[in-house]
Amino acid sequence: MVIDAKLSEGYVVLCDKRAEMHSFLIVSFGLSVECPHCGATELATDLVTDFYLSDQAAA
C-alpha cells in the first residue's frame, strides 16, 4: 500500500496487496489502514512516512 496523493478531502491510498490494484480515500488515519476491497492492512505511520519522504509529496 502507498499513499498516492493528498487531497482536500483526505489521502488517496493505492493497494496492490492482492491480484488487483485498488484505490480508496482515507479522511483521517488511525493506527493502521485497512483496504476496504481486499482487507490488507498497513501501519499508518509507515504509509505517511514513505509518502512525505517520496518525491510525490513535493509535487
N, CA, C and O atoms as a GROMACS GRO file, in nm:
protein
  236
    1MET      N    1   0.084  -0.117   0.000
    1MET     CA    2   0.000   0.000   0.000
    1MET      C    3   0.089   0.124   0.000
    1MET      O    4   0.195   0.126   0.062
    2VAL      N    5   0.043   0.225  -0.070
    2VAL     CA    6   0.113   0.353  -0.074
    2VAL      C    7   0.011   0.466  -0.081
    2VAL      O    8  -0.099   0.448  -0.135
    3ILE      N    9   0.048   0.581  -0.027
    3ILE     CA   10  -0.034   0.700  -0.044
    3ILE      C   11   0.002   0.759  -0.179
    3ILE      O   12   0.119   0.786  -0.206
    4ASP      N   13  -0.097   0.778  -0.263
    4ASP     CA   14  -0.075   0.829  -0.398
    4ASP      C   15  -0.082   0.981  -0.403
    4ASP      O   16  -0.006   1.044  -0.476
    5ALA      N   17  -0.173   1.040  -0.326
    5ALA     CA   18  -0.191   1.185  -0.332
    5ALA      C   19  -0.260   1.234  -0.206
    5ALA      O   20  -0.332   1.160  -0.138
    6LYS      N   21  -0.238   1.363  -0.176
    6LYS     CA   22  -0.310   1.429  -0.068
    6LYS      C   23  -0.408   1.526  -0.132
    6LYS      O   24  -0.369   1.613  -0.210
    7LEU      N   25  -0.536   1.512  -0.099
    7LEU     CA   26  -0.642   1.598  -0.148
    7LEU      C   27  -0.702   1.674  -0.031
    7LEU      O   28  -0.673   1.644   0.085
    8SER      N   29  -0.783   1.772  -0.061
    8SER     CA   30  -0.850   1.845   0.047
    8SER      C   31  -0.946   1.754   0.125
    8SER      O   32  -0.975   1.780   0.242
    9GLU      N   33  -0.995   1.647   0.060
    9GLU     CA   34  -1.087   1.552   0.125
    9GLU      C   35  -1.015   1.448   0.208
    9GLU      O   36  -1.076   1.385   0.294
   10GLY      N   37  -0.885   1.427   0.184
   10GLY     CA   38  -0.809   1.325   0.255
   10GLY      C   39  -0.693   1.274   0.171
   10GLY      O   40  -0.640   1.347   0.088
   11TYR      N   41  -0.655   1.150   0.192
   11TYR     CA   42  -0.543   1.089   0.121
   11TYR      C   43  -0.592   0.976   0.032
   11TYR      O   44  -0.676   0.895   0.073
   12VAL      N   45  -0.542   0.970  -0.090
   12VAL     CA   46  -0.573   0.861  -0.182
   12VAL      C   47  -0.468   0.752  -0.159
   12VAL      O   48  -0.348   0.776  -0.171
   13VAL      N   49  -0.515   0.634  -0.126
   13VAL     CA   50  -0.427   0.521  -0.098
   13VAL      C   51  -0.443   0.417  -0.209
   13VAL      O   52  -0.556   0.384  -0.247
   14LEU      N   53  -0.332   0.366  -0.259
   14LEU     CA   54  -0.333   0.258  -0.357
   14LEU      C   55  -0.293   0.129  -0.288
   14LEU      O   56  -0.197   0.126  -0.211
   15CYS      N   57  -0.367   0.023  -0.314
   15CYS     CA   58  -0.338  -0.108  -0.256
   15CYS      C   59  -0.318  -0.209  -0.368
   15CYS      O   60  -0.405  -0.226  -0.453
   16ASP      N   61  -0.204  -0.275  -0.366
   16ASP     CA   62  -0.177  -0.382  -0.462
   16ASP      C   63  -0.138  -0.511  -0.391
   16ASP      O   64  -0.060  -0.591  -0.444
   17LYS      N   65  -0.191  -0.531  -0.271
   17LYS     CA   66  -0.156  -0.647  -0.190
   17LYS      C   67  -0.213  -0.778  -0.246
   17LYS      O   68  -0.160  -0.885  -0.219
   18ARG      N   69  -0.318  -0.770  -0.321
   18ARG     CA   70  -0.379  -0.889  -0.382
   18ARG      C   71  -0.358  -0.882  -0.533
   18ARG      O   72  -0.270  -0.810  -0.579
   19ALA      N   73  -0.434  -0.953  -0.608
   19ALA     CA   74  -0.414  -0.965  -0.753
   19ALA      C   75  -0.441  -0.836  -0.829
   19ALA      O   76  -0.383  -0.814  -0.936
   20GLU      N   77  -0.529  -0.750  -0.778
   20GLU     CA   78  -0.568  -0.629  -0.849
   20GLU      C   79  -0.526  -0.505  -0.772
   20GLU      O   80  -0.503  -0.510  -0.651
   21MET      N   81  -0.517  -0.392  -0.843
   21MET     CA   82  -0.487  -0.263  -0.781
   21MET      C   83  -0.618  -0.196  -0.742
   21MET      O   84  -0.711  -0.189  -0.823
   22HIS      N   85  -0.626  -0.148  -0.618
   22HIS     CA   86  -0.743  -0.077  -0.568
   22HIS      C   87  -0.700   0.060  -0.518
   22HIS      O   88  -0.586   0.077  -0.475
   23SER      N   89  -0.790   0.155  -0.523
   23SER     CA   90  -0.764   0.285  -0.462
   23SER      C   91  -0.882   0.319  -0.372
   23SER      O   92  -0.996   0.281  -0.399
   24PHE      N   93  -0.853   0.392  -0.265
   24PHE     CA   94  -0.958   0.436  -0.174
   24PHE      C   95  -0.912   0.561  -0.102
   24PHE      O   96  -0.793   0.595  -0.104
   25LEU      N   97  -1.005   0.630  -0.039
   25LEU     CA   98  -0.979   0.757   0.027
   25LEU      C   99  -0.976   0.737   0.178
   25LEU      O  100  -1.065   0.673   0.234
   26ILE      N  101  -0.875   0.793   0.243
   26ILE     CA  102  -0.865   0.795   0.389
   26ILE      C  103  -0.883   0.939   0.434
   26ILE      O  104  -0.806   1.026   0.393
   27VAL      N  105  -0.982   0.965   0.517
   27VAL     CA  106  -1.007   1.100   0.565
   27VAL      C  107  -0.916   1.131   0.684
   27VAL      O  108  -0.857   1.239   0.690
   28SER      N  109  -0.903   1.038   0.776
   28SER     CA  110  -0.812   1.054   0.890
   28SER      C  111  -0.752   0.917   0.922
   28SER      O  112  -0.816   0.814   0.904
   29PHE      N  113  -0.630   0.919   0.971
   29PHE     CA  114  -0.558   0.795   0.999
   29PHE      C  115  -0.577   0.751   1.142
   29PHE      O  116  -0.584   0.833   1.234
   30GLY      N  117  -0.586   0.620   1.160
   30GLY     CA  118  -0.581   0.558   1.291
   30GLY      C  119  -0.444   0.494   1.305
   30GLY      O  120  -0.347   0.541   1.246
   31LEU      N  121  -0.435   0.388   1.383
   31LEU     CA  122  -0.308   0.318   1.398
   31LEU      C  123  -0.270   0.241   1.273
   31LEU      O  124  -0.152   0.231   1.237
   32SER      N  125  -0.371   0.186   1.206
   32SER     CA  126  -0.345   0.111   1.083
   32SER      C  127  -0.449   0.148   0.978
   32SER      O  128  -0.552   0.207   1.008
   33VAL      N  129  -0.419   0.110   0.854
   33VAL     CA  130  -0.508   0.134   0.741
   33VAL      C  131  -0.547  -0.002   0.685
   33VAL      O  132  -0.462  -0.086   0.660
   34GLU      N  133  -0.676  -0.023   0.666
   34GLU     CA  134  -0.725  -0.148   0.608
   34GLU      C  135  -0.789  -0.119   0.473
   34GLU      O  136  -0.874  -0.030   0.462
   35CYS      N  137  -0.749  -0.194   0.372
   35CYS     CA  138  -0.808  -0.180   0.240
   35CYS      C  139  -0.952  -0.232   0.244
   35CYS      O  140  -0.975  -0.346   0.283
   36PRO      N  141  -1.049  -0.150   0.205
   36PRO     CA  142  -1.188  -0.194   0.209
   36PRO      C  143  -1.221  -0.297   0.101
   36PRO      O  144  -1.327  -0.360   0.106
   37HIS      N  145  -1.133  -0.314   0.004
   37HIS     CA  146  -1.158  -0.408  -0.105
   37HIS      C  147  -1.105  -0.548  -0.075
   37HIS      O  148  -1.174  -0.647  -0.098
   38CYS      N  149  -0.981  -0.556  -0.022
   38CYS     CA  150  -0.920  -0.688  -0.002
   38CYS      C  151  -0.889  -0.721   0.143
   38CYS      O  152  -0.858  -0.836   0.175
   39GLY      N  153  -0.897  -0.623   0.233
   39GLY     CA  154  -0.874  -0.648   0.374
   39GLY      C  155  -0.729  -0.640   0.419
   39GLY      O  156  -0.700  -0.663   0.536
   40ALA      N  157  -0.637  -0.610   0.329
   40ALA     CA  158  -0.495  -0.597   0.366
   40ALA      C  159  -0.478  -0.479   0.460
   40ALA      O  160  -0.551  -0.380   0.450
   41THR      N  161  -0.382  -0.488   0.552
   41THR     CA  162  -0.357  -0.380   0.647
   41THR      C  163  -0.212  -0.334   0.639
   41THR      O  164  -0.123  -0.408   0.597
   42GLU      N  165  -0.192  -0.211   0.681
   42GLU     CA  166  -0.059  -0.149   0.683
   42GLU      C  167  -0.058  -0.048   0.797
   42GLU      O  168  -0.160   0.013   0.826
   43LEU      N  169   0.056  -0.031   0.860
   43LEU     CA  170   0.068   0.070   0.965
   43LEU      C  171   0.059   0.209   0.903
   43LEU      O  172   0.126   0.238   0.804
   44ALA      N  173  -0.024   0.294   0.962
   44ALA     CA  174  -0.043   0.429   0.910
   44ALA      C  175   0.087   0.509   0.915
   44ALA      O  176   0.115   0.587   0.823
   45THR      N  177   0.166   0.491   1.019
   45THR     CA  178   0.293   0.565   1.030
   45THR      C  179   0.387   0.532   0.916
   45THR      O  180   0.458   0.620   0.867
   46ASP      N  181   0.390   0.407   0.873
   46ASP     CA  182   0.475   0.368   0.760
   46ASP      C  183   0.429   0.433   0.630
   46ASP      O  184   0.511   0.482   0.552
   47LEU      N  185   0.298   0.435   0.608
   47LEU     CA  186   0.244   0.496   0.486
   47LEU      C  187   0.274   0.645   0.480
   47LEU      O  188   0.318   0.696   0.377
   48VAL      N  189   0.249   0.714   0.590
   48VAL     CA  190   0.269   0.859   0.593
   48VAL      C  191   0.417   0.894   0.581
   48VAL      O  192   0.452   0.988   0.509
   49THR      N  193   0.503   0.821   0.650
   49THR     CA  194   0.647   0.846   0.641
   49THR      C  195   0.697   0.826   0.500
   49THR      O  196   0.771   0.910   0.448
   50ASP      N  197   0.659   0.717   0.436
   50ASP     CA  198   0.702   0.692   0.298
   50ASP      C  199   0.651   0.799   0.204
   50ASP      O  200   0.723   0.839   0.112
   51PHE      N  201   0.528   0.846   0.225
   51PHE     CA  202   0.471   0.950   0.138
   51PHE      C  203   0.550   1.080   0.149
   51PHE      O  204   0.586   1.140   0.048
   52TYR      N  205   0.575   1.124   0.270
   52TYR     CA  206   0.643   1.253   0.287
   52TYR      C  207   0.791   1.248   0.253
   52TYR      O  208   0.852   1.352   0.226
   53LEU      N  209   0.850   1.130   0.254
   53LEU     CA  210   0.990   1.118   0.213
   53LEU      C  211   1.005   1.098   0.062
   53LEU      O  212   1.116   1.106   0.010
   54SER      N  213   0.895   1.073  -0.006
   54SER     CA  214   0.899   1.050  -0.151
   54SER      C  215   0.889   1.182  -0.226
   54SER      O  216   0.858   1.286  -0.168
   55ASP      N  217   0.914   1.176  -0.354
   55ASP     CA  218   0.903   1.293  -0.440
   55ASP      C  219   0.759   1.334  -0.464
   55ASP      O  220   0.733   1.448  -0.503
   56GLN      N  221   0.665   1.243  -0.442
   56GLN     CA  222   0.523   1.273  -0.466
   56GLN      C  223   0.474   1.384  -0.375
   56GLN      O  224   0.392   1.466  -0.418
   57ALA      N  225   0.521   1.390  -0.253
   57ALA     CA  226   0.476   1.491  -0.159
   57ALA      C  227   0.520   1.631  -0.203
   57ALA      O  228   0.453   1.729  -0.173
   58ALA      N  229   0.631   1.639  -0.272
   58ALA     CA  230   0.682   1.769  -0.316
   58ALA      C  231   0.606   1.822  -0.437
   58ALA      O  232   0.609   1.942  -0.464
   59ALA      N  233   0.538   1.734  -0.509
   59ALA     CA  234   0.467   1.775  -0.632
   59ALA      C  235   0.338   1.844  -0.602
   59ALA      O  236   0.266   1.884  -0.694
   0.00000   0.00000   0.00000
